[in-house]
Amino acid sequence: MRKKIFIIHGKGVRNGIGRETGGDLDTISSNVFYSVWAQNALKEELLREPEQGKDYDFDFINYSEGVNHLVVHKGCDVYIPDFPVDALAPRLKLVRVRDDAAVGLINRYTENLNDFRLWIVSNALAVSDEYKNVFNPTFNQVAKITAYQDVPVLRMANDVLDMTRAATELSIDGEADEKQNALLRDLMDCFTGKRFYSAKEAVLEAMNNDIKYDMSEIVDKKEDILALDKAHSLDLSSRGRIGYTDELLILAAESVCYLARGYEQLRELTFDETHARDFAAVVEKVRRELKNIFTFMDSSIARAGEQSLGLKNKFAAFVEKARDALRILEELPAYRTPCGAEGGFPITVMLMEDSTGKAVEGIDIMFERLRGAGKLCSVSGGEIGSKSAIVKTAEDGSARVIYKPVSQDEVFQLNVTYDGLHVMLVPEELDEKPCVSASPDYITDEDDEPDEEIDVDSVQGSSFAHNLSLTLIERMFRFLKENDVNVVSIDDHHPYNPEVLSLLEKLVSEGVIGSVHIHAAPRGVDEADEDKKCGADLIYEKMVKDQRWDNPGLKHLRDIAHVQDLYLPRQFWPESMSPKDRALGIEISKLIGSLFNKIEMTMELSKLESREGLENIMCSTGWDKFVKEYEEGLKKVLPRTETNMGRMLFVRKPEGGDWEKRLGFKDKLKIFFSAPKDPEERDAFIRGLYAKNPKNRLVIMAALSPFTNAKLGETKINVASAINYLLHEKKYYADYFFYCYGSQIMTTRKPNNEDETINLSTLMQHIGTKADGGHKGAATCQPLSNPNFPKKRLLKVGDRNILEFFYYIAAKVCEYAPQLELLSVSPVAVKKYDDSYERVLEKLRYNVIEYTLTESASGKTMKAVLTKAPKVA
């Protein structure tokens, strides 16, 4: 019998590998029903009790990774419930690589990392927690490593990864003696112990300086000031990354990035003699600290090798990488980024999977000239297009062209895209020179060219995105089949793209997939609440209902998941459901939000035999204690959600556009006695009166997800917790709620079940791309993936530009729903902050200065308030 693998939506820990995040009650319940089926149906086939891990097990898929990683289950049957078929394709990212040598190093790193992952998953039971706790964060850093451009940084990352793999393999060496174990302990001290933290502290101490900032106060030229200011900002970023990390990988890679940048800055930036000497000393101190770590590794292995030839041979691969790391540090002062070729502007881009960094080959990349009059040429020099050209990615994921301008001083700009939706501008800034370093540009002048002048209509309507998704999905499932991974079934209930379903049905007809069952309407088509089913409904009906292993406890779990997942109004709840049952669903969802192990939860729920067992599950398992701890953690961090909130107030346009006609008698009197004389102000006054009628307005409340430090044990705030705190506990009102993780991710919900103005699934596609969406009352998008997203201004969203971001989102809402008109975007007035904030705010009132400015011509006044920021301990 083939082993059964049941797939949980989200990320999770299996045998100590991975991390818990995402998931919901629906995906847990779906896997509970699969587990119950396995425990009973397989028993008849095996003539014994089925064992988890041996006869059946679990794995995870998420929105970004695709399914290729399931190849580790060779010889197994895989069951995929409750996962949107449109999201099966991995998310991709296109990066510009300024040094062609970096492409090979990025590929080497990601290939070795993913091979390491397959190895450690296969050997998870033998590897100790100490080494798993090194691997897990290492794997999670793939996006940071693949974002580096400098060759020395990527070489260093490869070396540290190889050393990590070598040490992990040696840790399960069955022939290891005490000498080998002692040597491994010394080496691990550099990865996670005192030596690591000592080096980290020393590096941070060296980086903690204001040399460039001070120098920017001395120089006179604008370009020198901007360059030094930008350099100082980059140094702050390095300090932040190193300060937050507990991984040698990031300490080493980011420090080398700082050093490569630093040596270049000493050559290129304007320093006087004193500041140049001081900064050179800083750079050397950082380099010395890194050299100390790798020198200790090398000497430790050398000493052990003198006593045992066997140890010397076993650690030969490790010591080779440590010595290469030392060579990198020795060569850094002389490192130069290659300049562009003469007579042209070389452009190399690399397409990779977002979550794994794997290169994606054979995909069309469009290079399109937006400005200028030059031509596009191949690397060999032949012309391949004047206005645009398409180049397929090579096996290493790269695509290369050379743009040849008509003159040396030509101002040009190209758009590069792999799907017509994600746009890369090259050069990003129009003053970028053909010969550039791999370090980020120092000077950015946002006033040079407004974003609105960029014409992206030509790529927006392309078929790239549609064809790409289908290509990737088909590749993945054929890859699994070729490697003897049998995908038995896909069952889902999310809105879908008909072309994706057609592709999956074709794969079913060819025997690549066993079956596909989608109970949902196509994207953009509303589905009646009474017709909806969730994933738990589908798997319960297929694997449990009316079987001898069915019982009231499992049926009630299905009902709770049905109501919880579909956000159904009370009138559509199953008869068995009560508010108390809904509360139980919320408690179980909180347990998932607390990052409790999803496999453990699934196995415990699969033991249900009665409704009473489910109703008492939180107490009988001790889960209530985990939820209580989770809620206590939330209490400490939830007040932070009030620090960056906004309210978008829309009015429903009256028929005929006559606002005053729709007002009541009292409001019309207010117009007569109180309306301003200025026509614009009078119009705004009337619309304000109109909007006071709740029937005429629509309120979207938005909040920026605050940072919480998991390494300090702080609880992460998900959208459900934010809604419960802000809308239910604090009593803020919203018809729709948008929860923003910067500009990266926006998760939306519809608290007002009575309002039908907006379909959140299709709105998210409008704000993001066609790849986004979800349900009518709950959906997610990536705002920055929209080609028209103003990345210059809003790529990083924080307290300084949060309202501007909300204005942008509000404008997209008005585009989507022309029957709405934006009345205002404003901060949400907080009656009383949490005491910890109030104590600090109390200090502000003692240092407030108010300026009143009056325009002489109109007599209009403007007030400005200044206050000194208080010290916060």
C-alpha positions in Angstrom: 0.0 0.0 0.0 1.2 3.5 -0.8 1.6 5.9 2.0 -1.1 8.6 2.2 -0.1 12.3 2.5 -2.7 14.8 3.5 -2.0 18.4 2.8 -2.7 21.2 5.2 -3.1 24.8 3.9 -0.4 27.1 5.5 3.0 26.4 6.9 3.8 24.1 9.7 6.2 22.0 11.6 6.7 18.3 10.8 9.2 16.4 12.8 10.8 19.7 13.9 11.3 21.0 10.4 9.4 24.2 9.3 7.6 26.9 11.2 3.9 27.4 12.1 2.0 30.1 10.3 -1.2 30.5 8.4 -4.0 27.9 8.3 -7.5 28.0 9.5 -10.3 25.8 11.0 -11.4 24.7 7.6 -8.1 23.2 6.5 -7.7 21.6 9.9 -11.1 20.1 9.8 -10.6 18.8 6.2 -7.5 17.0 7.3 -9.3 15.6 10.4 -11.8 13.9 8.1 -9.0 12.5 6.0 -7.2 11.2 9.1 -10.4 9.5 10.4 -10.8 7.9 7.0 -7.2 6.7 7.1 -7.4 5.4 10.6 -10.5 3.3 9.7 -10.4 2.4 6.0 -6.7 1.6 5.9 -7.1 -0.7 8.8 -9.2 -3.0 6.7 -6.5 -3.1 4.0 -3.5 -3.4 6.4 -5.2 -5.8 8.9 -3.6 -3.7 11.7 -3.9 -0.2 13.2 -2.6 2.4 10.7 0.3 4.4 12.1 0.9 8.1 11.5 4.3 8.6 9.9 4.4 5.1 8.5 1.1 4.7 6.7 -0.2 8.2 6.5 1.2 11.6 7.3 0.8 15.4 6.6 2.6 18.1 4.7 1.9 21.7 3.9 1.4 24.0 0.9 1.0 27.8 0.9 0.2 30.6 -1.4 3.8 31.3 -2.4 5.6 28.0 -2.9 3.6 25.8 -5.3 3.7 22.0 -4.9 7.2 21.0 -6.2 8.4 20.4 -2.7 6.0 17.5 -2.4 8.5 15.5 -4.5 10.0 14.4 -1.1 7.0 12.0 -0.9 8.1 9.7 -3.7 6.0 6.6 -3.8 3.1 8.2 -1.9 -0.5 9.2 -2.6 -1.2 12.9 -2.0 -4.6 14.5 -1.2 -5.0 18.3 -1.5 -8.1 19.8 0.2 -9.2 23.4 0.7 -6.6 25.2 -1.4 -7.5 27.7 -4.2 -6.5 26.1 -7.5 -5.6 29.6 -8.9 -3.0 29.8 -6.2 -1.3 26.5 -7.0 1.4 28.2 -9.1 4.3 29.5 -7.1 4.7 33.2 -6.7 7.6 34.5 -8.8 9.9 37.5 -8.6 12.0 39.2 -11.2 15.3 40.7 -10.0 17.8 42.8 -11.9 21.4 41.4 -11.6 24.1 44.0 -12.3 27.0 41.4 -12.1 26.4 38.4 -14.3 28.6 36.3 -12.0 25.9 36.7 -9.3 23.4 34.6 -11.3 25.4 31.4 -10.9 26.0 32.1 -7.2 22.3 32.7 -6.5 21.5 29.5 -8.3 24.1 27.5 -6.4 22.8 28.8 -3.1 19.2 28.0 -3.8 19.9 24.6 -5.3 22.0 23.7 -2.3 19.5 25.1 0.1 16.6 23.1 -1.4 18.7 20.0 -1.6 19.5 20.5 2.1 15.8 20.8 2.8 15.0 17.5 1.1 17.9 15.8 3.0 16.9 17.1 6.4 13.2 16.3 5.9 14.2 12.7 5.0 16.5 12.5 8.1 14.5 14.6 10.5 14.1 11.9 13.1 17.9 11.6 13.4 18.8 15.3 13.4 18.8 16.9 16.9 16.7 20.0 17.7 19.9 22.1 17.9 20.6 21.6 14.2 17.0 21.9 13.2 16.9 25.3 15.0 19.8 26.3 12.7 18.3 25.0 9.5 14.8 26.4 10.0 15.8 30.1 10.1 18.4 29.5 7.5 15.7 28.3 5.1 13.5 31.3 5.9 16.2 33.7 4.9 16.2 32.8 1.2 14.5 36.0 0.1 17.1 38.1 1.9 20.0 36.2 0.4 18.7 36.2 -3.2 18.2 40.0 -2.9 22.0 40.6 -2.5 23.9 41.7 -5.6 27.5 41.7 -4.6 29.5 38.6 -5.6 31.5 38.5 -2.3 28.2 38.5 -0.3 26.8 35.6 -2.3 30.1 33.7 -2.0 30.0 34.1 1.7 26.4 33.0 1.9 27.2 29.9 0.0 30.1 29.1 2.3 28.1 29.5 5.5 25.3 27.4 4.0 27.7 24.6 3.1 29.3 24.7 6.5 25.8 24.4 8.1 25.0 21.4 5.9 28.4 19.8 6.7 28.0 20.2 10.4 24.4 18.9 10.4 25.4 15.8 8.4 28.3 15.1 10.8 26.0 15.5 13.8 24.2 12.2 12.8 27.4 10.3 12.0 26.9 6.9 13.7 30.6 6.5 14.1 31.2 9.8 15.9 33.3 9.7 19.1 33.7 12.3 21.9 36.4 14.2 20.1 34.2 14.7 17.1 31.3 15.8 19.2 33.5 18.2 21.1 34.7 19.7 17.8 31.1 20.1 16.7 30.2 21.9 19.9 33.1 24.3 19.3 31.9 25.0 15.8 28.3 25.4 16.8 29.4 28.0 19.3 30.2 30.1 16.2 26.7 29.5 14.8 24.5 30.0 17.8 26.7 30.3 20.9 28.8 32.8 22.8 31.3 33.3 20.0 28.4 34.3 17.6 26.9 36.8 20.0 30.2 38.2 20.9 31.0 38.9 17.2 27.5 40.3 16.6 27.9 42.7 19.5 31.3 43.8 18.3 30.1 44.3 14.7 27.1 46.4 15.9 29.3 48.5 18.1 31.5 49.3 15.2 28.6 50.1 12.9 26.9 52.3 15.5 28.4 55.5 14.3 27.3 58.7 12.6 30.4 59.3 10.5 28.5 59.8 7.2 25.8 61.8 8.8 28.3 64.1 10.4 30.1 64.4 7.0 26.9 65.3 5.3 26.7 68.3 7.7 30.1 69.5 6.5 29.9 69.2 2.7 28.3 71.9 0.5 27.2 70.3 -2.7 23.7 68.9 -2.9 24.7 65.7 -4.6 27.3 65.0 -1.9 24.8 65.6 0.9 22.3 63.3 -0.7 24.9 60.6 -1.4 26.1 60.7 2.2 22.6 60.7 3.6 21.7 57.7 1.4 24.8 55.9 2.5 24.0 56.5 6.2 20.5 55.2 5.6 21.9 52.0 4.1 24.2 51.6 7.1 21.2 51.9 9.4 19.5 49.1 7.4 22.5 46.8 7.9 22.6 47.6 11.6 18.9 46.7 11.8 19.2 43.4 10.1 22.2 42.3 12.1 20.7 43.6 15.4 17.6 41.4 14.8 19.3 38.3 13.5 20.4 35.2 15.5 21.9 33.5 12.5 25.5 33.4 11.4 24.3 33.4 7.8 22.8 36.9 8.1 25.6 38.3 10.3 28.2 37.1 7.8 26.3 38.1 4.6 25.1 41.5 5.8 28.5 42.3 7.2 30.2 41.5 3.9 27.6 43.7 2.1 28.4 46.5 4.5 32.1 46.0 3.9 31.8 45.8 0.1 29.7 49.0 0.2 32.1 50.6 2.7 35.2 50.1 0.6 33.4 51.5 -2.4 32.2 54.5 -0.3 35.8 55.2 0.8 36.7 55.5 -2.9 33.6 57.4 -4.2 32.1 59.5 -1.4 33.3 62.9 -0.3 35.2 62.4 3.0 37.6 64.7 4.6 40.8 63.2 6.0 39.5 62.7 9.6 36.2 61.2 8.7 37.8 58.9 6.0 40.3 57.6 8.6 37.5 57.0 11.2 35.3 55.2 8.7 38.2 53.1 7.4 38.8 52.0 11.1 35.2 51.0 11.4 35.3 48.9 8.2 38.5 47.1 9.4 36.9 46.3 12.8 33.9 44.7 11.1 36.2 42.7 8.9 38.4 41.7 11.8 35.4 40.3 13.8 34.3 38.1 10.9 37.9 36.9 10.3 38.1 35.9 14.0 35.1 33.6 13.6 36.3 31.7 10.6 39.9 31.6 11.8 38.6 30.0 15.0 36.8 27.4 12.9 39.9 26.7 10.8 42.2 26.4 13.8 39.8 24.2 15.8 39.6 21.7 12.9 43.3 21.9 12.4 44.1 21.0 16.0 41.6 18.2 16.0 43.0 16.9 12.7 46.5 16.7 14.2 45.2 14.2 16.7 43.0 12.2 14.3 43.4 11.8 10.6 39.9 10.5 10.5 38.5 13.8 11.9 40.7 15.8 9.5 39.2 13.9 6.5 35.6 14.2 7.9 35.8 17.9 8.3 37.8 18.6 5.1 34.7 20.0 3.3 33.9 22.3 6.3 37.4 23.7 6.6 37.6 24.3 2.9 34.6 26.6 3.2 35.9 28.4 6.3 39.2 29.1 4.4 37.2 30.4 1.4 35.4 32.7 3.7 38.7 34.1 4.9 39.9 34.6 1.3 36.7 36.6 0.6 37.5 38.9 3.5 41.1 39.3 2.4 40.0 40.2 -1.2 37.2 42.6 -0.2 39.2 45.9 -0.2 40.1 45.3 -3.9 36.7 44.2 -5.0 35.1 46.2 -7.8 31.7 45.7 -9.5 32.1 45.1 -13.2 31.1 48.1 -15.3 28.8 47.9 -18.3 30.0 47.1 -21.8 31.0 49.9 -24.1 28.5 51.0 -26.6 25.5 49.7 -24.7 23.6 49.3 -21.5 23.6 45.6 -20.4 20.4 44.4 -18.6 20.4 41.0 -16.9 17.3 39.9 -15.0 16.7 36.7 -13.2 13.3 35.0 -12.7 12.9 32.9 -9.6 10.4 31.4 -7.2 9.7 33.9 -4.4 9.8 31.5 -1.5 12.6 29.1 -2.5 14.7 31.2 -4.9 14.7 28.4 -7.5 15.4 29.6 -11.0 12.5 29.4 -13.5 13.5 28.6 -17.0 11.8 28.8 -20.3 9.5 31.8 -19.5 9.1 34.7 -21.8 10.5 38.0 -20.5 9.4 41.1 -22.3 11.8 44.1 -22.6 9.9 47.2 -23.8 11.3 50.6 -24.4 9.3 53.3 -22.7 11.6 56.2 -23.4 14.4 56.8 -25.8 15.0 55.9 -29.4 17.6 53.1 -29.2 17.4 49.4 -30.0 17.5 46.2 -28.1 20.3 43.7 -28.9 21.2 40.3 -27.9 24.4 39.6 -25.9 26.1 38.7 -29.2 25.3 42.1 -30.6 22.5 41.4 -33.1 19.4 43.5 -33.0 16.3 41.7 -31.6 13.9 44.6 -31.4 13.5 48.4 -31.6 10.5 49.0 -29.4 10.3 45.6 -27.7 11.8 42.1 -27.5 11.0 38.9 -25.9 13.7 36.7 -24.4 13.2 33.3 -22.8 14.8 32.7 -19.4 17.8 30.3 -19.6 18.2 27.2 -17.4 19.7 29.5 -14.7 16.6 31.7 -14.8 18.4 34.6 -16.5 17.5 36.7 -19.5 19.9 39.2 -21.0 19.7 42.0 -23.5 21.9 45.0 -24.3 20.2 48.4 -24.9 22.1 50.5 -27.4 21.1 54.2 -27.1 21.2 56.5 -30.2 23.6 58.8 -28.3 25.6 58.8 -25.1 23.4 61.4 -23.5 20.1 59.7 -24.5 17.5 59.5 -21.7 16.0 56.1 -21.9 13.9 53.7 -19.8 12.8 50.2 -20.3 10.0 48.2 -18.8 10.8 44.5 -18.0 8.0 42.0 -17.2 7.4 38.3 -17.1 3.6 38.4 -16.8 2.4 41.8 -17.9 1.5 42.6 -14.3 4.7 42.9 -12.3 6.7 45.8 -13.7 10.4 46.5 -13.4 11.7 49.8 -14.7 15.4 49.9 -16.0 17.0 52.2 -15.1 14.7 52.7 -12.1 15.9 56.3 -11.9 16.4 58.2 -15.2 19.7 59.7 -14.1 21.3 56.3 -13.6 24.5 55.9 -15.5 25.4 53.0 -17.8 28.3 52.1 -15.5 26.8 51.4 -12.0 27.9 49.5 -9.0 26.1 46.6 -7.5 25.4 48.6 -4.4 22.0 50.5 -4.4 22.1 53.9 -6.0 23.1 56.7 -3.7 21.0 59.5 -5.2 17.3 59.3 -5.7 15.4 62.4 -6.7 11.7 61.7 -6.7 10.9 64.9 -8.4 12.7 64.0 -11.6 9.8 62.2 -13.2 6.3 61.6 -11.9 5.0 58.0 -11.8 1.9 58.9 -13.8 4.0 59.5 -16.9 4.9 55.8 -17.2 2.7 54.2 -19.8 2.1 50.5 -18.8 -1.1 50.0 -20.8 0.8 48.0 -23.4 1.8 45.3 -20.9 -1.3 45.4 -18.7 -3.5 43.7 -21.3 -1.0 41.0 -22.2 -1.7 37.3 -22.0 1.6 36.7 -20.1 0.0 36.3 -16.7 -2.6 33.9 -17.8 -0.3 31.7 -19.8 2.4 31.8 -17.2 0.2 30.5 -14.4 -1.1 27.6 -16.6 2.5 26.7 -17.6 3.8 26.6 -14.1 0.8 24.5 -12.8 1.1 22.0 -15.5 4.9 21.7 -15.1 4.6 21.0 -11.3 2.0 18.3 -11.5 3.9 16.5 -14.4 7.1 16.8 -12.3 5.4 15.1 -9.4 4.0 12.4 -11.5 7.4 11.7 -13.1 8.8 11.3 -9.6 6.2 8.8 -8.5 4.2 11.3 -6.4 0.5 10.4 -7.1 -1.8 13.4 -6.6 -5.0 11.5 -5.9 -7.4 14.4 -5.5 -7.8 18.1 -5.3 -11.0 19.4 -3.6 -11.7 23.1 -3.1 -14.4 25.7 -2.6 -12.7 29.0 -3.6 -13.6 31.1 -6.7 -11.5 29.9 -9.6 -10.3 30.8 -13.1 -12.1 28.5 -15.6 -8.9 28.1 -17.6 -7.1 26.7 -14.6 -9.9 24.3 -13.9 -9.8 23.2 -17.6 -6.1 22.6 -17.3 -6.5 20.4 -14.2 -9.3 18.5 -15.9 -7.0 17.9 -18.8 -4.4 16.5 -16.4 -7.0 14.3 -14.9 -7.9 12.9 -18.3 -4.2 12.1 -19.0 -3.8 10.4 -15.6 -1.4 13.0 -14.2 -4.0 13.8 -11.4 -6.6 11.5 -10.0 -9.6 13.8 -9.6 -10.5 17.5 -9.2 -13.7 18.7 -7.5 -14.4 22.4 -7.2 -17.6 23.5 -5.5 -17.5 27.3 -6.3 -18.5 29.8 -8.9 -15.9 31.2 -11.3 -14.1 34.4 -10.1 -16.3 37.4 -10.2 -19.5 35.4 -10.1 -21.5 35.7 -6.9 -22.6 32.5 -5.2 -25.7 32.4 -3.0 -24.9 31.9 0.7 -27.2 28.9 0.9 -25.3 27.2 -1.9 -21.8 27.6 -0.5 -19.7 24.8 0.9 -16.3 24.9 2.6 -13.4 22.5 2.3 -14.6 20.6 5.4 -18.0 20.1 3.8 -16.4 18.5 0.8 -14.1 16.1 2.6 -16.7 15.2 5.2 -19.2 14.3 2.5 -16.6 12.3 0.5 -14.7 10.5 3.3 -16.9 10.4 6.4 -20.6 11.0 5.9 -22.7 7.8 6.4 -19.6 5.7 6.9 -19.3 3.5 10.0 -16.7 5.9 11.4 -19.1 8.9 11.2 -20.3 10.3 14.5 -22.0 13.4 15.9 -18.7 15.0 17.0 -17.3 14.9 13.4 -20.6 16.2 12.0 -20.6 19.1 14.4 -17.0 20.0 13.6 -18.1 20.2 10.0 -20.9 22.5 10.9 -18.7 24.8 13.0 -16.1 24.9 10.2 -18.8 25.7 7.6 -20.0 28.8 9.6 -16.5 29.9 10.6 -15.0 29.7 7.1 -17.8 31.2 5.0 -18.6 34.2 7.2 -22.3 33.3 7.0 -25.1 35.5 8.4 -27.1 33.8 11.2 -30.0 32.8 9.0 -27.7 30.5 7.0 -26.3 28.6 9.9 -27.0 24.9 10.2 -29.8 24.1 12.7 -27.3 22.5 15.1 -25.3 25.7 15.4 -25.7 28.2 18.2 -23.7 31.3 19.2 -21.9 29.1 21.8 -20.8 26.8 19.0 -19.6 29.7 17.0 -17.6 30.8 20.0 -16.0 27.4 20.1 -15.0 27.8 16.5 -13.4 31.1 17.4 -11.5 29.5 20.3 -10.1 26.8 18.0 -9.2 29.5 15.4 -7.3 31.3 18.2 -5.4 28.2 18.9 -4.3 28.1 15.3 -3.4 31.7 15.5 -1.2 31.0 18.5 1.0 28.9 16.2 0.1 25.7 17.9 1.2 22.6 16.0 -1.4 22.0 13.3 -0.6 18.3 12.9 -1.0 17.7 16.6 -4.3 19.6 16.5 -5.5 17.5 13.6 -4.6 14.2 15.2 -6.4 15.2 18.5 -9.6 16.2 16.7 -9.6 13.0 14.7 -10.2 11.2 18.0 -13.7 12.8 18.4 -16.5 10.4 19.1 -19.3 12.7 20.2 -20.6 16.2 20.1 -19.9 16.5 23.8 -16.3 15.6 23.2 -16.0 18.5 20.7 -17.7 20.9 23.0 -15.2 20.1 25.8 -12.2 19.8 23.6 -10.5 23.0 24.8 -10.5 21.9 28.4 -9.9 18.2 27.9 -6.8 18.8 25.9 -5.5 21.8 27.8 -5.8 23.9 24.7 -7.6 26.5 26.6 -4.4 27.3 28.5 -2.6 27.9 25.2 -5.4 30.2 24.1 -5.3 32.0 27.4 -1.6 32.5 27.0 -2.1 33.7 23.4 -4.8 36.2 24.5 -2.5 37.5 27.3 0.1 38.1 24.7 -2.4 39.8 22.4 -3.4 42.2 25.2 0.1 43.5 25.3 0.4 44.2 21.6 -3.1 44.9 20.3 -3.1 48.5 21.5 -0.4 49.1 18.8 -3.1 48.6 16.1 -4.6 52.0 17.2 -1.4 53.9 16.4 -1.8 53.6 12.6 -5.5 53.6 11.7 -7.4 55.4 9.0 -11.0 55.8 8.0 -12.1 56.1 4.4 -15.5 57.6 4.2 -17.5 57.2 1.0 -20.9 58.5 0.1 -23.3 56.7 -2.2 -24.0 59.1 -5.1 -27.6 60.2 -5.3 -29.5 59.6 -8.5 -29.1 62.6 -10.8 -26.3 63.9 -8.6 -28.6 66.2 -6.6 -27.2 66.0 -3.1 -29.3 68.7 -1.5 -32.5 67.1 -2.8 -31.9 64.0 -0.7 -31.6 65.9 2.6 -34.2 66.2 5.3 -35.9 69.4 6.4 -33.5 70.0 9.4 -30.4 69.6 7.2 -31.9 72.0 4.6 -32.3 74.6 7.4 -28.7 74.1 8.3 -27.8 74.9 4.7 -29.8 78.1 4.9 -28.3 79.4 8.1 -24.8 77.8 8.2 -23.5 76.9 4.7 -20.3 78.7 3.6 -20.6 81.2 0.8 -17.7 79.9 -1.2 -19.2 77.5 -3.8 -16.6 74.7 -3.2 -16.9 74.9 0.6 -20.7 75.0 0.3 -20.7 71.9 -1.8 -18.5 70.1 0.7 -20.8 71.3 3.5 -23.9 69.8 1.8 -22.1 66.5 1.1 -21.1 66.3 4.7 -24.7 66.7 5.7 -25.7 64.0 3.2 -23.0 61.7 4.6 -24.3 61.9 8.1 -27.2 59.7 7.2 -25.9 56.2 7.7 -27.8 54.9 4.7 -25.9 57.3 2.5 -22.3 56.4 3.6 -19.9 53.5 3.5 -17.0 53.3 5.9 -13.8 51.4 5.3 -11.5 51.2 8.3 -7.9 50.4 7.6 -5.1 49.6 10.0 -1.4 48.9 9.5 -0.3 45.7 11.1 2.2 46.7 13.8 5.6 45.1 14.2 5.8 42.4 16.9 9.1 40.8 17.8 8.7 37.0 17.9 12.2 36.7 19.2 11.1 38.5 22.3 8.1 36.3 22.6 5.6 38.9 21.3 2.4 37.6 19.8 1.7 38.2 16.1 -1.6 40.1 15.4 -3.7 38.5 12.7 -6.7 40.1 11.0 -9.2 38.2 13.1 -7.6 39.5 16.3 -7.4 43.0 15.0 -11.1 43.0 14.0 -12.1 41.6 17.4 -10.1 44.3 19.2 -10.9 47.3 17.1 -14.4 46.7 16.1 -15.9 44.7 18.9 -13.8 45.6 22.0 -13.0 49.2 21.1 -16.3 49.7 19.2 -15.0 51.4 16.1 -17.4 51.1 13.2 -16.6 49.7 9.7 -18.6 48.3 6.8 -15.4 46.8 5.5 -12.0 46.3 7.2 -8.6 46.4 5.5 -5.6 45.0 7.4 -2.3 46.0 5.8 1.1 44.4 6.1 2.8 47.5 4.6 2.2 47.6 0.9 3.0 43.9 0.6 -0.2 42.2 1.7 -3.7 43.6 2.4 -6.2 41.3 4.0 -9.8 42.4 3.9 -13.1 41.4 5.7 -16.7 42.5 5.6 -18.0 43.0 9.2 -21.3 44.4 7.9 -23.0 41.4 6.4 -25.9 43.6 5.3 -23.8 45.7 2.8 -23.5 44.3 -0.7 -21.8 47.3 -2.3 -18.4 45.7 -2.7 -17.3 42.2 -3.7 -14.0 42.0 -1.9 -12.7 39.2 -4.2 -13.0 41.3 -7.3 -12.0 44.5 -5.6 -8.7 42.8 -4.5 -8.1 41.9 -8.1 -8.5 45.5 -9.1 -6.2 46.8 -6.3 -3.6 44.1 -6.9 -3.7 41.8 -9.9 -5.9 39.0 -11.4 -3.8 36.6 -9.3 -5.4 38.0 -6.1 -8.9 37.6 -4.6 -10.8 35.2 -2.4 -14.4 35.3 -1.2 -17.0 38.0 -1.5 -16.6 38.8 2.2 -13.0 37.9 2.8 -10.1 38.4 0.3 -6.4 39.3 0.0 -4.2 41.1 -2.4 -0.7 42.5 -3.0 -1.2 46.2 -3.7 2.4 46.7 -4.8 2.0 44.1 -7.5 -0.3 46.4 -9.5 1.7 47.9 -12.4 0.5 51.4 -11.5 1.4 51.2 -7.8 3.6 54.2 -6.9 6.5 52.3 -5.5 8.7 55.4 -5.1 6.4 56.9 -2.6 4.6 53.9 -1.0 6.8 50.8 -1.3 7.6 51.2 2.4 4.4 52.2 4.3 4.8 53.6 7.8 3.5 56.3 10.1 4.8 59.1 7.8 2.9 58.0 4.7 0.1 55.8 6.0 -2.6 58.3 5.1 -1.2 58.7 1.6 -1.3 54.9 1.2 -5.0 54.9 2.3 -5.7 57.7 -0.2 -4.3 55.5 -2.9 -6.4 52.5 -1.8 -9.5 54.8 -1.5 -9.0 55.9 -5.1 -8.8 52.3 -6.3 -12.1 51.6 -4.5 -13.7 54.5 -6.4 -12.4 53.2 -9.7 -13.9 49.8 -8.8 -17.2 51.2 -7.5 -18.1 54.4 -9.5 -21.4 54.6 -7.5 -19.2 55.7 -4.5 -17.6 59.0 -4.0 -14.7 59.6 -1.6 -15.6 62.1 1.0 -12.5 61.9 3.2 -9.5 59.9 4.4 -8.6 60.6 7.9 -6.9 59.3 11.0 -9.3 57.5 13.4 -9.8 59.6 16.6 -8.7 57.5 19.6 -10.7 58.4 22.7 -8.1 56.8 25.0 -4.9 54.9 24.2 -3.6 52.1 26.3 -2.0 53.3 29.5 1.5 52.6 28.3 0.9 55.1 25.4 -1.0 57.6 27.6 1.9 57.9 30.0 4.2 58.9 27.1 1.6 61.2 25.4 1.1 63.0 28.7 4.7 64.4 28.4 3.9 66.0 25.0 1.6 68.7 26.3 4.4 70.4 28.2 6.4 71.2 25.0 3.7 72.2 22.5 4.1 75.3 20.4 1.2 76.4 18.1 1.8 78.7 15.0 -1.1 80.5 13.3 -0.4 81.6 9.8 -2.7 83.9 7.9 -2.8 84.4 4.1 -2.9 88.1 3.4 -5.0 88.0 0.3 -7.8 85.6 1.4 -7.5 85.9 5.2 -7.5 82.1 5.5 -5.6 80.7 8.4 -3.4 77.7 8.8 -2.2 76.3 12.1 1.0 74.3 12.7 1.8 72.5 15.9 5.3 71.6 17.0 6.3 69.5 19.9 9.5 67.9 21.2 9.5 64.1 21.0 9.6 62.7 24.6 12.2 60.3 25.8 10.8 56.7 26.0 12.5 54.2 28.3 
